[in-house]
Every structure is written in C-alpha cells, then in structure tokens.
Amino acid sequence: MKILVLLSQVPDTTARIAFTNENTQYDANGVTFIVNPYDEWYALVRALELKEAAGAGSVVTITVGGADTDATIRKGLAIGADEAVRVDAQPTDAMQVAQQIAAYAADKGFDLILAGKETIDHNGGQVGAMVAELLDMPYVPLASKLDVAGTTATVERDVPGGVEVLEVALPLVIGSSKGMAEQRIPNMRGIMAARTKPLNVVPAAAVDEVAKTVKFELPPAKGAVKMIPAEEAGKLIELLHTEAKVI
C-alpha cells in the first residue's frame, strides 16, 4: 500500500503573532517552526502503523514550501517515513497548496492520502478536501479511526450524539483528528536514518492564482476584568444585561 501524508510547517504555538508588508504577510523573524501537530501526530503516525501492520508498503510525505522547511520535513523522516517530497513553491493559499500536491500525486498511484484535519496557523481545514476533489477521490474529514482491509477502508468519525462508521473503497483522502493515533517521538536511530533518506525537491506546477491575502488583523486587546462579589449576583446580572449585552 502506497500512502501519501501531507505535512505542513507551522509556527510553534508559543510564537508571537505579528505581520509585515502592510499586514499582508506573517512576520517569521525569530519564530520557531514545527510540523503541524495534526499532520504529525495523527496522519503520519497512522500511516506508519498501517504500513507496519501490513508488513509492506511505503509512506511518503509531501510539503509545499521553500528550503527553510527542510529541517521540519526531516522530522517526518525521523519518525519513520520512507521518503519525503518538497514542492519548491511558497504556499500562498489553500487552493494553491492543494493544486501543487494534486499535480505531484496524480500519476503516482497512491492508495491512501492522509492529512491532518487542519493546520494550527490558519485552521482552514480545506487542503485535504481540495486535494480529493482535484484527484477525483472520496474524502472523509475529521476521522478518529482508520482501518484498511484489502481495498476497503473502515473510517470512524465523531458526529453530534455518536460515532459515524463508513466503509470507503480505496483510493481515498482522509482528514485525521484526535484518536487516529498516538504521538511518536523520534529516537536517535530514526534521527540518524533521516539524514540519508531521500528528500526529493520537485519544481512547482503552473497553477492559476485564485485567492489573494488582502490583510491580516490582530483581534482586539482584551478589556479590563470586572470582579463582582459572589453575594452581588443582582449586580452581575445587571452588568451582563446593560454593559456586556449578552442577556
């Protein structure tokens, strides 16, 4: 079974948020970047588990980005991926990223494409669905469990009030969420092996620009907190009604 895992580089969760170029770009100066946790912890690890259970197959990661993403990509190799692909293009929007991934994957015969449910920077959750549409494959988002038997995948996803169980024929694309797998920490052997595993850089495909970032804005600063004594519930209700206007 050939599995492709989408890996995105994102700012560490403790990174400061600032913008540059008239608020049209994220200011990456001094920022530490990591593998998107949903891609790493759930999509990649479950792909490796499926390969190990089958005793055969391959796991390839793909990232759209410049040379500055290579260290992040190597972490995926250290965790256990067989090889990595970097599409040499700066990501600009979800559609552009999906088009680059689909252009690479179109003729590679992947049985399964796994992505995180979203990235922790933009939280759009769009790329997996777009890749599936571009490749004419089924797409199951927010999957919390995945098993494969032959050419059929059994997928579970949490829905309001219960769990939905689906049977889907391969090939397909999965958006992975919590429950899919448990995080793996790269060991020294994996880190050393990652240095010699192939990281293939491929040229970007020619795609049309369909979206453009006009402006980023930080949310308004939090206001001062008013502390109301517990015995003054009436005053709290009045303020919620007249000042906060939530009741």
C-alpha contacts under 8 A as a table, 3 or more apart, distances in Angstrom:
res1	aa1	res2	aa2	distance
1	M	51	K	7.22
1	M	56	A	7.08
1	M	57	G	4.55
1	M	58	S	6.54
1	M	110	F	7.62
1	M	111	D	6.09
1	M	112	L	7.82
2	K	57	G	5.58
2	K	58	S	5.09
2	K	59	V	6.29
2	K	60	V	7.88
2	K	109	G	7.35
2	K	110	F	4.94
2	K	111	D	5.37
2	K	112	L	6.66
3	I	47	A	6.66
3	I	57	G	7.82
3	I	58	S	6.18
3	I	59	V	4.89
3	I	60	V	6.25
3	I	110	F	5.69
3	I	111	D	6.03
3	I	112	L	4.87
3	I	113	I	5.75
3	I	114	L	7.42
4	L	59	V	5.96
4	L	60	V	4.92
4	L	61	T	5.66
4	L	62	I	7.12
4	L	110	F	6.50
4	L	112	L	6.35
4	L	113	I	4.70
4	L	114	L	6.26
5	V	39	D	7.57
5	V	43	A	6.56
5	V	44	L	6.02
5	V	47	A	7.49
5	V	59	V	7.20
5	V	60	V	6.14
5	V	61	T	4.61
5	V	62	I	6.27
5	V	113	I	5.77
5	V	114	L	4.81
5	V	115	A	5.84
6	L	39	D	6.64
6	L	43	A	7.97
6	L	61	T	5.78
6	L	62	I	5.16
6	L	63	T	6.29
6	L	113	I	7.57
6	L	114	L	6.36
6	L	115	A	5.01
6	L	116	G	7.57
7	L	35	V	6.73
7	L	36	N	6.79
7	L	39	D	5.60
7	L	40	E	7.16
7	L	61	T	6.32
7	L	62	I	5.89
7	L	63	T	5.24
7	L	73	I	7.53
7	L	115	A	7.26
8	S	35	V	5.99
8	S	36	N	5.48
8	S	39	D	7.16
8	S	63	T	5.86
8	S	64	V	7.37
8	S	119	T	7.25
9	Q	33	F	6.36
9	Q	34	I	5.68
9	Q	35	V	4.90
9	Q	36	N	5.75
9	Q	63	T	7.90
9	Q	69	T	6.64
9	Q	72	T	6.67
10	V	33	F	5.47
10	V	34	I	5.56
10	V	35	V	6.19
10	V	36	N	5.61
10	V	119	T	7.34
10	V	120	I	6.93
10	V	121	D	6.08
11	P	15	A	6.18
11	P	31	V	6.59
11	P	32	T	6.01
11	P	33	F	4.41
11	P	34	I	6.13
11	P	121	D	6.90
12	D	15	A	5.36
12	D	31	V	7.49
12	D	32	T	5.73
12	D	33	F	5.33
12	D	34	I	5.78
15	A	31	V	5.92
15	A	32	T	6.93
16	R	31	V	7.44
17	I	26	Y	7.57
17	I	27	D	7.53
18	A	26	Y	6.17
18	A	27	D	5.43
19	F	22	E	7.57
19	F	23	N	4.91
19	F	24	T	6.82
19	F	25	Q	5.50
19	F	26	Y	4.48
19	F	27	D	4.71
19	F	216	F	7.18
20	T	23	N	4.93
20	T	24	T	6.36
20	T	25	Q	5.32
20	T	26	Y	6.15
20	T	27	D	5.42
21	N	24	T	5.61
21	N	25	Q	6.06
22	E	25	Q	7.79
22	E	215	K	7.62
23	N	26	Y	7.54
23	N	215	K	5.38
23	N	216	F	5.34
23	N	217	E	7.21
24	T	213	T	6.14
24	T	214	V	6.04
24	T	215	K	4.74
24	T	216	F	5.84
25	Q	215	K	7.97
25	Q	216	F	7.45
28	A	31	V	5.27
33	F	72	T	7.49
34	I	72	T	6.07
35	V	39	D	7.19
35	V	40	E	6.31
35	V	72	T	5.89
35	V	73	I	7.60
35	V	75	K	7.79
36	N	39	D	5.39
36	N	40	E	6.23
36	N	116	G	7.86
36	N	119	T	5.87
36	N	120	I	6.57
37	P	40	E	5.01
37	P	41	W	5.56
37	P	42	Y	7.71
37	P	116	G	7.75
37	P	119	T	7.78
37	P	120	I	7.68
38	Y	41	W	5.60
38	Y	42	Y	5.58
38	Y	43	A	6.71
38	Y	115	A	7.62
38	Y	116	G	4.33
38	Y	117	K	6.41
38	Y	118	E	6.82
38	Y	119	T	6.95
38	Y	176	S	6.87
38	Y	177	S	6.50
38	Y	178	K	7.85
39	D	42	Y	5.94
39	D	43	A	4.95
39	D	44	L	6.09
39	D	115	A	5.55
39	D	116	G	4.17
39	D	117	K	7.77
39	D	119	T	7.88
39	D	176	S	7.55
40	E	43	A	6.00
40	E	44	L	5.12
40	E	45	V	6.62
40	E	76	G	7.21
40	E	116	G	7.69
40	E	183	Q	7.59
41	W	44	L	6.43
41	W	45	V	5.82
41	W	181	A	6.70
41	W	182	E	6.22
41	W	183	Q	4.52
41	W	184	R	6.90
42	Y	45	V	5.50
42	Y	46	R	5.85
42	Y	116	G	6.76
42	Y	176	S	5.93
42	Y	177	S	6.42
42	Y	178	K	6.84
42	Y	179	G	7.56
42	Y	180	M	5.35
42	Y	181	A	4.99
42	Y	182	E	6.75
42	Y	183	Q	7.11
43	A	46	R	5.44
43	A	47	A	6.20
43	A	114	L	5.34
43	A	115	A	5.41
43	A	116	G	5.66
43	A	175	G	7.76
43	A	176	S	5.58
43	A	180	M	7.45
43	A	181	A	7.77
44	L	47	A	5.09
44	L	48	L	6.32
44	L	76	G	7.63
44	L	81	A	7.76
44	L	114	L	7.38
44	L	115	A	7.95
45	V	48	L	5.10
45	V	49	E	6.22
45	V	79	I	7.99
45	V	181	A	6.17
45	V	182	E	7.16
45	V	183	Q	6.94
45	V	184	R	6.96
46	R	49	E	4.94
46	R	50	L	6.19
46	R	146	L	7.95
46	R	180	M	6.49
46	R	181	A	5.47
47	A	50	L	5.22
47	A	51	K	6.33
47	A	59	V	6.68
47	A	114	L	7.38
48	L	51	K	5.10
48	L	52	E	6.11
48	L	59	V	6.76
48	L	80	G	6.88
48	L	81	A	7.13
49	E	52	E	5.06
49	E	53	A	6.05
50	L	53	A	5.12
50	L	54	A	6.20
50	L	147	D	7.70
50	L	148	V	7.61
51	K	54	A	5.19
51	K	55	G	6.07
51	K	56	A	5.85
51	K	57	G	5.69
51	K	58	S	6.74
51	K	59	V	7.44
52	E	55	G	5.01
52	E	56	A	6.90
54	A	57	G	7.44
58	S	81	A	7.77
58	S	82	D	6.26
59	V	81	A	5.24
59	V	82	D	5.48
59	V	83	E	7.01
60	V	81	A	5.97
60	V	82	D	5.95
60	V	83	E	5.09
60	V	84	A	5.42
60	V	85	V	7.27
61	T	73	I	7.96
61	T	76	G	7.34
61	T	81	A	6.88
61	T	83	E	6.63
61	T	84	A	4.68
61	T	85	V	6.02
62	I	84	A	5.88
62	I	85	V	4.64
62	I	86	R	5.70
62	I	87	V	7.41
62	I	101	I	7.31
63	T	73	I	7.40
63	T	85	V	6.38
63	T	86	R	4.88
63	T	87	V	6.21
64	V	86	R	5.72
64	V	87	V	4.73
64	V	88	D	6.42
64	V	89	A	5.93
64	V	90	Q	6.68
64	V	91	P	6.16
64	V	97	V	6.37
64	V	100	Q	7.31
64	V	101	I	7.56
65	G	68	D	7.55
65	G	69	T	6.18
65	G	86	R	6.64
65	G	87	V	6.21
65	G	88	D	5.61
65	G	89	A	5.03
65	G	90	Q	4.76
65	G	91	P	6.04
66	G	69	T	5.92
66	G	70	D	7.78
66	G	86	R	7.88
66	G	87	V	7.85
66	G	88	D	5.52
66	G	89	A	5.97
66	G	90	Q	5.94
67	A	70	D	5.49
67	A	88	D	7.73
68	D	71	A	7.14
69	T	72	T	5.30
69	T	73	I	6.20
70	D	73	I	4.97
70	D	74	R	6.16
71	A	74	R	5.11
71	A	75	K	6.74
72	T	75	K	5.39
72	T	76	G	7.24
73	I	76	G	5.41
73	I	77	L	6.84
73	I	84	A	7.05
74	R	77	L	4.95
74	R	78	A	6.15
74	R	84	A	7.99
74	R	194	A	6.04
74	R	195	R	7.47
74	R	199	L	7.99
75	K	78	A	4.86
75	K	79	I	6.23
75	K	186	P	7.56
75	K	191	I	7.51
75	K	194	A	7.53
76	G	79	I	5.18
76	G	80	G	6.61
76	G	81	A	5.96
76	G	84	A	7.98
77	L	80	G	5.18
77	L	81	A	4.57
77	L	82	D	6.49
77	L	83	E	6.56
77	L	84	A	7.06
77	L	190	G	7.52
77	L	191	I	7.81
77	L	193	A	7.91
77	L	194	A	5.06
77	L	197	K	7.07
78	A	81	A	7.13
78	A	186	P	5.63
78	A	187	N	7.60
78	A	190	G	4.40
78	A	191	I	4.60
78	A	192	M	7.49
78	A	193	A	6.69
78	A	194	A	4.82
79	I	184	R	6.81
79	I	185	I	6.82
79	I	186	P	4.86
79	I	187	N	7.73
79	I	190	G	6.19
79	I	191	I	7.70
80	G	190	G	6.75
81	A	84	A	7.33
82	D	197	K	6.82
82	D	198	P	7.84
83	E	197	K	5.89
83	E	198	P	5.15
83	E	199	L	6.10
83	E	200	N	7.87
84	A	197	K	8.00
84	A	198	P	6.29
84	A	199	L	4.68
84	A	200	N	6.15
85	V	199	L	5.62
85	V	200	N	4.72
85	V	201	V	5.86
85	V	202	V	7.18
86	R	199	L	7.10
86	R	200	N	6.12
86	R	201	V	4.78
86	R	202	V	6.25
87	V	100	Q	7.05
87	V	101	I	7.77
87	V	201	V	5.91
87	V	202	V	5.05
87	V	203	P	5.93
87	V	204	A	5.68
88	D	201	V	6.35
88	D	202	V	6.01
88	D	203	P	5.31
88	D	204	A	5.46
89	A	203	P	7.56
89	A	204	A	5.64
91	P	94	A	7.86
91	P	96	Q	6.86
91	P	97	V	5.89
92	T	96	Q	6.53
92	T	97	V	7.37
92	T	212	K	7.67
93	D	96	Q	5.48
93	D	97	V	6.42
93	D	211	A	6.68
93	D	212	K	7.48
94	A	97	V	5.23
94	A	98	A	6.13
94	A	126	Q	6.30
94	A	127	V	5.45
95	M	98	A	5.02
95	M	99	Q	6.00
95	M	127	V	6.82
95	M	130	M	6.80
95	M	210	V	7.42
95	M	211	A	7.96
96	Q	99	Q	5.14
96	Q	100	Q	6.30
96	Q	207	V	7.02
96	Q	208	D	7.82
96	Q	209	E	7.06
96	Q	210	V	7.83
97	V	100	Q	5.24
97	V	101	I	6.31
97	V	127	V	7.04
98	A	101	I	5.14
98	A	102	A	5.99
98	A	127	V	5.38
98	A	128	G	7.42
98	A	130	M	5.85
98	A	131	V	5.07
98	A	134	L	7.95
99	Q	102	A	5.10
99	Q	103	A	5.97
99	Q	130	M	7.95
99	Q	131	V	6.96
99	Q	134	L	7.31
99	Q	207	V	7.01
100	Q	103	A	5.17
100	Q	104	Y	6.44
100	Q	204	A	6.55
100	Q	205	A	6.01
100	Q	207	V	7.79
101	I	104	Y	5.29
101	I	105	A	6.13
101	I	131	V	7.00
102	A	105	A	5.03
102	A	106	A	5.63
102	A	131	V	5.69
102	A	134	L	6.34
102	A	135	L	6.27
103	A	106	A	5.56
103	A	205	A	6.72
104	Y	107	D	7.33
104	Y	108	K	7.55
105	A	108	K	5.25
105	A	109	G	7.42
105	A	110	F	7.19
106	A	109	G	7.36
106	A	135	L	6.46
110	F	113	I	6.96
110	F	171	P	7.02
111	D	170	L	5.88
111	D	171	P	4.47
111	D	172	L	6.90
112	L	170	L	6.77
112	L	171	P	5.36
112	L	172	L	5.38
112	L	173	V	6.05
112	L	174	I	7.78
113	I	171	P	7.87
113	I	172	L	6.36
113	I	173	V	4.65
113	I	174	I	6.29
114	L	128	G	7.94
114	L	173	V	5.85
114	L	174	I	4.93
114	L	175	G	6.27
114	L	176	S	6.93
115	A	118	E	7.90
115	A	128	G	6.17
115	A	173	V	7.71
115	A	174	I	6.18
115	A	175	G	5.05
115	A	176	S	5.93
116	G	119	T	7.02
116	G	175	G	5.25
116	G	176	S	4.62
116	G	177	S	6.37
117	K	125	G	5.71
117	K	128	G	7.76
117	K	141	P	6.53
117	K	142	L	5.67
117	K	143	A	7.98
117	K	175	G	4.46
117	K	176	S	4.91
117	K	177	S	5.47
118	E	122	H	7.96
118	E	123	N	5.30
118	E	124	G	5.98
118	E	125	G	4.05
118	E	126	Q	7.29
118	E	175	G	7.78
119	T	122	H	6.07
119	T	123	N	5.08
119	T	124	G	6.99
119	T	125	G	6.87
120	I	123	N	5.30
125	G	128	G	7.10
125	G	129	A	7.90
126	Q	129	A	5.60
126	Q	130	M	6.23
127	V	130	M	5.07
127	V	131	V	6.06
128	G	131	V	5.21
128	G	132	A	6.27
128	G	139	Y	7.58
128	G	141	P	7.99
128	G	173	V	6.80
128	G	174	I	7.13
128	G	175	G	6.25
129	A	132	A	5.13
129	A	133	E	6.26
129	A	139	Y	6.14
129	A	141	P	7.76
129	A	173	V	7.70
130	M	133	E	5.08
130	M	134	L	6.12
131	V	134	L	5.13
131	V	135	L	6.11
131	V	173	V	7.84
132	A	135	L	5.20
132	A	136	D	5.77
132	A	137	M	4.83
132	A	138	P	6.20
132	A	139	Y	5.82
132	A	172	L	7.24
132	A	173	V	5.84
133	E	136	D	4.92
133	E	137	M	6.26
133	E	138	P	7.75
134	L	137	M	7.89
137	M	171	P	6.52
137	M	172	L	5.17
137	M	173	V	6.67
138	P	168	V	7.76
138	P	171	P	7.59
138	P	172	L	5.00
138	P	173	V	6.22
139	Y	172	L	6.02
139	Y	173	V	4.81
139	Y	174	I	5.82
139	Y	175	G	7.67
140	V	143	A	6.63
140	V	155	V	7.93
140	V	173	V	6.52
140	V	174	I	5.04
140	V	175	G	6.14
141	P	157	R	7.86
141	P	174	I	5.89
141	P	175	G	4.30
141	P	176	S	6.83
142	L	157	R	5.96
142	L	158	D	7.43
142	L	174	I	7.85
142	L	175	G	5.32
142	L	176	S	5.49
142	L	177	S	5.23
143	A	146	L	7.23
143	A	155	V	6.48
143	A	156	E	5.72
143	A	157	R	4.48
143	A	158	D	7.40
143	A	174	I	6.81
143	A	175	G	5.94
143	A	176	S	4.95
143	A	177	S	5.62
143	A	180	M	6.95
144	S	155	V	7.61
144	S	156	E	5.72
144	S	157	R	5.17
144	S	158	D	6.99
144	S	176	S	6.37
144	S	177	S	5.39
144	S	178	K	5.77
144	S	179	G	4.70
144	S	180	M	4.50
145	K	155	V	5.66
145	K	156	E	4.97
145	K	157	R	6.88
145	K	179	G	6.36
145	K	180	M	4.71
145	K	181	A	7.89
146	L	153	A	6.85
146	L	154	T	5.80
146	L	155	V	4.68
146	L	156	E	6.57
146	L	180	M	6.77
147	D	153	A	5.66
147	D	154	T	5.22
147	D	155	V	6.62
148	V	151	T	7.17
148	V	152	T	5.83
148	V	153	A	4.34
148	V	154	T	6.24
149	A	152	T	5.47
149	A	153	A	6.34
151	T	169	A	5.88
151	T	170	L	5.32
151	T	171	P	7.88
152	T	167	E	6.59
152	T	168	V	5.69
152	T	169	A	4.55
152	T	170	L	5.81
153	A	167	E	5.65
153	A	168	V	5.23
153	A	169	A	6.16
153	A	170	L	6.73
154	T	165	V	6.99
154	T	166	L	5.65
154	T	167	E	4.58
154	T	168	V	6.48
155	V	165	V	5.72
155	V	166	L	5.11
155	V	167	E	6.35
155	V	168	V	7.65
156	E	163	V	6.57
156	E	164	E	5.58
156	E	165	V	4.55
156	E	166	L	6.34
157	R	163	V	5.72
157	R	164	E	5.31
157	R	165	V	6.70
158	D	162	G	6.22
158	D	163	V	4.58
158	D	164	E	6.20
159	V	162	G	5.45
159	V	163	V	5.48
159	V	164	E	6.35
160	P	163	V	7.87
168	V	172	L	7.61
169	A	172	L	7.17
176	S	180	M	6.38
177	S	180	M	6.12
178	K	181	A	7.36
179	G	182	E	7.39
186	P	190	G	5.86
186	P	191	I	6.40
187	N	190	G	5.28
187	N	191	I	6.24
188	M	191	I	5.03
188	M	192	M	6.16
189	R	192	M	5.25
189	R	193	A	6.11
190	G	193	A	5.02
190	G	194	A	6.04
191	I	194	A	5.20
191	I	195	R	7.05
192	M	195	R	5.67
192	M	196	T	7.72
193	A	196	T	5.70
193	A	197	K	6.53
194	A	197	K	5.18
209	E	212	K	7.61
213	T	216	F	7.74
228	I	232	E	6.61
228	I	233	A	7.76
228	I	235	K	7.56
228	I	236	L	6.40
229	P	232	E	5.46
229	P	233	A	7.61
230	A	233	A	6.17
232	E	235	K	5.50
232	E	236	L	6.69
233	A	236	L	5.05
233	A	237	I	6.29
234	G	237	I	5.19
234	G	238	E	6.23
235	K	238	E	5.02
235	K	239	L	6.22
236	L	239	L	5.22
236	L	240	L	6.18
237	I	240	L	5.12
237	I	241	H	6.19
238	E	241	H	5.11
238	E	242	T	5.98
238	E	243	E	7.89
239	L	242	T	5.19
239	L	243	E	5.04
239	L	244	A	6.34
239	L	245	K	7.86
240	L	243	E	5.83
240	L	244	A	4.78
240	L	245	K	5.62
240	L	246	V	5.80
240	L	247	I	6.14
241	H	244	A	6.20
241	H	245	K	4.70
241	H	246	V	6.09
241	H	247	I	5.00
242	T	245	K	5.50
